[in-house]
């Protein structure tokens, strides 16, 4: 039997060595919105964390997030 070190993990976002991992708790209504958006996307479907990162990046592009320098 191979050890856990011999098994490659092929899923998820590639490690960048940067960023801070956080845990976000979503209420069922907002989670349903995230999951519905994922369901409409073509394969390969994005993960929940990918969707949240994309949504925050889009909000920032639109000027919807306050910045420290403002």
C-alpha positions in Angstrom: 0.0 0.0 0.0 1.4 3.4 -1.0 2.1 5.9 1.8 0.2 9.2 1.8 3.4 10.9 0.6 3.3 8.8 -2.6 -0.2 9.9 -3.6 -0.4 13.1 -5.6 -3.2 15.5 -4.9 -4.5 16.7 -8.3 -7.4 18.8 -7.0 -7.7 22.4 -5.9 -5.9 25.6 -6.6 -2.1 25.3 -7.1 -0.1 26.5 -4.1 1.4 30.0 -4.6 3.2 30.2 -1.3 1.4 33.6 -0.8 -1.8 34.8 0.8 -3.4 34.1 4.1 -5.9 31.3 4.4 -9.2 32.3 6.0 -12.4 30.5 6.9 -15.7 32.1 5.9 -19.0 30.9 7.3 -21.9 31.5 4.8 -25.6 31.4 5.7 -27.6 29.0 3.6 -29.2 31.7 1.4 -25.8 33.1 0.3 -24.3 29.6 -0.1 -27.2 28.8 -2.4 -26.3 31.8 -4.5 -22.7 30.6 -4.8 -23.7 27.1 -5.6 -26.2 28.3 -8.2 -23.6 30.3 -9.9 -21.2 27.3 -9.9 -23.9 25.1 -11.4 -24.3 27.6 -14.4 -20.6 27.5 -15.2 -19.1 25.1 -17.8 -16.9 22.2 -16.8 -14.5 22.2 -15.1 -16.7 23.8 -12.4 -14.9 26.3 -10.1 -14.7 25.6 -6.4 -16.5 27.6 -3.8 -13.2 29.4 -2.8 -12.5 30.2 -6.4 -15.9 31.7 -6.8 -15.5 33.8 -3.7 -12.0 35.0 -4.9 -13.5 35.9 -8.3 -16.4 37.8 -6.8 -14.1 39.8 -4.5 -11.8 40.6 -7.4 -14.7 41.8 -9.5 -16.0 43.9 -6.6 -12.6 45.5 -6.3 -12.4 46.1 -10.1 -15.7 48.0 -9.9 -14.5 50.1 -7.0 -16.8 48.5 -4.5 -14.1 47.7 -1.9 -12.7 50.5 0.3 -8.9 50.8 0.1 -6.6 51.9 2.9 -5.3 54.8 0.8 -8.8 56.4 0.4 
